[in-house]
Amino acid sequence: MRKHLYSLTLLIFAWLMFSCTKSAMKTAPAGEKRTDTVLTKKLQATIKDFEGDVGIYVYHIPSGREASLNADTLFPTASMIKVPILLRLFDRMEKGELSYQEELVYKDSLYYPGSDILGSFKNGEKIALSKVVMLMITTSDNTASLWCQSLAGGGEEINQFLAENGFSGTRVNSRTPGRKEAWQQYGWGQTTPAEMAKLLLRIREGAIVSKAACEEMYRVLCNIYWNGEALSQIPPWIQAASKQGAVSQSRSEVVLVNAPSGDYVFSIITKNQEDTSWEADNAGYVVLRKISRLLWEYFEPNSRWQPALEMSKWKK
């Protein structure tokens, strides 16, 4: 008799648990977006003394929690524009107009002043398109990036691709007809924190160009040389896709973290910074690190990881 009662109790308990779970799912479906007011206040406190403008967008994918500050405001992309360039370039490859494996011939006319790797090539040297893509994203090589922009069809075609895929604020300005005023205001490209985060999210979901193309793009975006800011506040064994940007009055980073408790994506962009220095303690860099650290601790409260001391020794 006791055995039957015990079994009946277990069945009732299981039914109650199922009912509660079902009810919870109805009131707050996983992934349904809702504003996280606690996180929003923490972000506001972090940037309250910043001398300049800051835009932030955060989205915790499994829970649907999001936080935003100036998330739909236009900001300079700096080198983050290389994500839209990457997308249109892969779109052309997916359509068979280019091949990832094809060998390209470097010409001196492609050279863009700076300390880039590709710029050290000799006229006539060959390099695979896949390696040019790697240089554009991994080391943010500007010579490689402008070459990729040209191979992607130029700014006009990249902008058309963005518009067709629902991105109204993200645009290439440099070397693009009709974009002179925008170029003077924003530089190479412009975007909003929300759109930049959503670009990475679409790649993560395999929901743009093609699933196979997205998987390769995601792998490329997970191999970043410039890891001293937002990425430095995430454990090095945690995978994260990202792209960084920096010009004198703006610092930026977009990151999608494959965290143990669920993926989250965030985009932080500054503009009109008072601090235009290039040292590690630049106000923009400090904001990137602080917010990234805040988000890791917020979404992974049980993590005991702390960045190692004296990491400035390894600053690139």
C-alpha positions in Angstrom: 0.0 0.0 0.0 2.8 2.4 0.9 4.5 1.6 -2.4 1.4 2.6 -4.3 1.0 5.8 -2.2 4.6 6.7 -2.9 4.1 6.2 -6.6 1.0 8.2 -6.6 2.7 11.1 -4.7 5.5 11.1 -7.3 3.0 11.2 -10.2 1.1 14.2 -8.5 4.4 16.0 -8.0 5.5 15.4 -11.6 2.1 16.7 -12.8 2.4 19.8 -10.7 5.9 20.5 -11.9 4.8 20.1 -15.5 1.8 22.4 -14.9 4.0 25.1 -13.3 6.5 24.9 -16.1 3.8 25.1 -18.7 2.2 28.1 -17.0 5.6 29.8 -16.7 6.2 29.2 -20.4 2.9 30.9 -21.2 3.7 34.0 -19.2 7.4 34.4 -20.2 8.4 32.3 -23.2 12.1 31.7 -23.6 13.6 34.3 -25.8 10.7 36.7 -25.7 12.3 40.1 -25.5 11.7 42.2 -22.4 13.6 45.1 -20.8 15.9 44.2 -17.9 15.5 47.3 -15.7 18.1 46.1 -13.2 20.8 45.7 -15.9 19.8 49.0 -17.5 20.4 50.8 -14.2 23.8 49.2 -13.8 24.8 50.3 -17.3 23.6 53.8 -16.6 25.7 54.0 -13.5 28.8 52.7 -15.3 28.7 55.5 -17.9 27.3 58.4 -15.9 30.7 60.2 -15.7 31.8 59.5 -19.3 32.8 62.6 -21.2 31.2 61.9 -24.5 28.3 59.9 -25.9 27.8 56.2 -25.3 25.4 53.8 -27.0 24.8 50.3 -25.6 22.7 47.3 -26.7 22.6 44.0 -24.7 20.5 40.9 -25.4 20.6 37.7 -23.4 19.3 35.2 -25.9 17.8 32.4 -23.9 15.9 34.6 -21.4 15.0 37.4 -23.8 16.3 40.1 -21.4 17.6 43.2 -23.1 19.0 46.5 -22.1 19.6 49.5 -24.2 21.0 53.1 -24.0 21.0 55.2 -27.1 20.8 51.8 -28.9 19.1 53.2 -32.0 21.3 56.3 -32.3 23.8 56.5 -35.2 27.5 56.2 -34.3 30.7 55.8 -36.2 31.6 52.1 -36.9 35.3 52.6 -37.4 36.5 49.0 -38.1 33.3 47.4 -37.2 32.1 48.2 -40.7 34.2 45.2 -41.7 31.3 42.9 -40.5 28.9 44.3 -43.2 31.8 44.0 -45.8 32.3 40.4 -44.7 28.6 39.6 -45.2 28.3 41.0 -48.7 31.6 39.4 -49.7 30.3 36.0 -48.5 27.0 36.7 -50.3 28.9 37.1 -53.6 30.9 33.8 -52.9 27.6 32.0 -52.1 26.3 33.1 -55.4 29.4 31.8 -57.2 30.6 35.2 -58.2 33.8 34.7 -56.2 35.6 31.7 -54.7 36.9 31.5 -51.1 39.9 29.5 -52.4 40.8 31.6 -55.4 44.2 33.3 -55.5 44.3 37.0 -55.8 47.2 39.1 -57.0 48.3 42.0 -54.8 49.0 45.3 -56.5 50.8 48.3 -55.0 47.8 50.4 -55.8 45.9 48.6 -53.1 48.2 49.8 -50.4 46.6 51.9 -47.6 49.1 53.7 -45.3 49.6 52.1 -41.9 51.3 49.1 -40.3 49.1 46.4 -42.0 50.4 43.0 -42.9 49.1 43.0 -46.4 50.7 46.4 -47.1 54.1 44.7 -46.7 53.4 42.5 -49.7 55.4 43.0 -52.9 53.6 44.0 -56.1 52.5 40.8 -57.9 52.5 38.5 -54.9 49.6 36.1 -54.6 47.3 35.5 -51.7 44.1 33.4 -51.2 40.9 35.3 -50.8 40.3 33.4 -47.5 43.5 34.8 -46.1 42.5 38.4 -47.1 39.3 37.8 -45.2 41.2 36.6 -42.2 43.4 39.7 -42.3 40.4 42.0 -42.5 38.7 40.5 -39.5 41.4 39.0 -37.3 44.0 41.7 -37.5 41.7 44.4 -38.9 44.1 45.0 -41.7 42.8 48.2 -43.5 44.5 47.4 -46.9 42.9 43.9 -46.8 39.5 45.5 -45.8 39.4 48.0 -48.6 40.3 45.3 -51.0 37.4 43.2 -49.6 35.1 46.2 -49.9 36.0 46.4 -53.6 35.6 42.7 -54.1 32.2 42.8 -52.3 31.0 45.2 -55.1 31.8 48.5 -53.3 29.9 50.5 -50.8 26.8 50.9 -52.9 26.3 47.1 -53.2 27.1 46.5 -49.6 24.5 49.2 -48.6 21.9 47.7 -50.9 22.5 44.3 -49.3 22.1 45.8 -45.8 18.8 47.5 -46.9 17.5 44.3 -48.4 18.2 42.5 -45.1 16.4 45.0 -42.9 19.3 47.1 -41.7 18.4 50.8 -42.2 21.0 52.5 -40.1 24.2 50.6 -41.0 26.0 51.9 -44.1 29.4 52.1 -45.7 30.4 55.7 -46.4 34.0 55.6 -47.5 34.6 55.4 -51.2 30.8 55.3 -51.8 29.1 57.7 -54.2 26.6 60.0 -52.6 27.9 59.4 -49.0 30.3 62.3 -48.7 28.3 64.1 -46.0 27.8 60.9 -44.0 31.6 60.1 -44.4 32.5 63.6 -43.1 30.3 63.0 -40.0 30.9 59.3 -39.3 33.9 58.2 -41.2 34.2 54.8 -43.0 30.8 53.6 -41.8 27.9 54.3 -39.6 25.6 52.0 -37.5 23.5 51.8 -34.3 24.5 49.6 -31.3 21.3 47.6 -31.8 21.9 47.0 -35.5 25.5 46.0 -35.0 24.5 43.5 -32.4 21.8 42.1 -34.6 24.2 41.6 -37.5 26.3 39.3 -35.3 23.1 37.6 -34.0 21.9 36.9 -37.6 25.3 35.3 -38.3 25.1 33.2 -35.1 21.6 32.0 -36.1 22.6 31.1 -39.6 19.9 33.5 -40.8 21.7 35.6 -43.4 23.4 34.6 -46.7 23.4 30.8 -45.9 23.8 28.5 -42.9 27.2 27.3 -44.2 28.4 30.8 -44.9 27.4 31.9 -41.5 29.3 29.1 -39.8 32.5 30.1 -41.6 31.9 33.8 -40.9 31.4 33.0 -37.2 34.6 31.0 -37.1 36.5 33.9 -38.6 34.9 36.3 -36.1 36.0 34.1 -33.2 39.7 34.6 -34.1 40.6 38.1 -33.1 44.1 39.5 -32.5 42.8 42.7 -30.8 41.6 41.1 -27.6 42.6 43.7 -25.0 39.3 45.4 -24.3 35.9 43.8 -24.0 37.3 40.3 -24.8 39.9 40.7 -22.0 37.0 40.6 -19.5 35.7 37.2 -20.6 37.5 34.0 -19.7 39.9 33.1 -22.5 38.4 29.6 -22.8 35.0 31.0 -23.5 34.3 31.3 -27.3 33.2 34.8 -28.4 32.7 36.2 -31.9 33.6 39.9 -32.1 34.8 43.0 -34.0 36.5 46.1 -32.7 36.6 49.7 -33.8 38.6 52.7 -32.9 39.1 56.2 -34.2 40.2 59.3 -32.3 36.9 60.2 -30.7 35.2 56.8 -30.8 35.9 53.3 -29.4 33.6 50.4 -30.1 33.2 46.7 -29.9 30.5 44.1 -30.7 30.7 40.7 -29.1 28.5 37.6 -29.0 29.5 35.4 -26.1 28.9 31.6 -26.1 28.5 31.6 -22.3 27.8 28.5 -20.2 24.4 29.8 -19.1 23.4 30.9 -22.5 24.6 33.2 -25.3 24.5 36.9 -25.0 25.4 39.7 -27.5 26.3 43.3 -26.8 27.4 46.3 -28.7 29.1 49.4 -27.2 30.0 52.4 -29.2 31.2 55.9 -28.1 31.4 59.2 -30.0 32.4 62.7 -29.2 34.9 61.5 -26.7 36.9 64.2 -24.8 39.7 61.6 -24.4 41.4 61.0 -27.8 44.5 59.3 -26.4 45.6 55.8 -27.6 46.7 54.5 -24.2 45.1 51.6 -22.3 43.4 54.0 -19.9 41.6 55.8 -22.7 38.1 56.5 -21.4 36.5 54.6 -24.3 38.6 51.6 -23.7 37.9 51.7 -20.0 34.1 51.8 -20.7 34.4 48.8 -23.0 36.2 46.8 -20.4 33.9 47.8 -17.5 30.7 47.0 -19.4 32.0 43.7 -20.6 33.1 42.7 -17.1 29.7 43.8 -15.7 27.8 41.7 -18.3 29.9 38.6 -17.7 29.3 38.8 -13.9 25.6 39.6 -14.4 24.9 36.7 -16.8 27.4 34.2 -15.1 27.0 35.0 -11.4 28.5 31.7 -10.3 31.8 32.2 -12.2 34.8 32.7 -10.0 37.1 33.8 -12.9 38.9 37.1 -12.6 41.2 38.6 -15.2 44.8 37.9 -14.3 46.8 40.8 -12.7 49.2 42.9 -14.8 47.5 42.0 -18.1 48.7 45.4 -19.4 52.0 43.7 -19.9 50.4 41.9 -22.9 48.7 44.9 -24.4 49.0 44.9 -28.2 
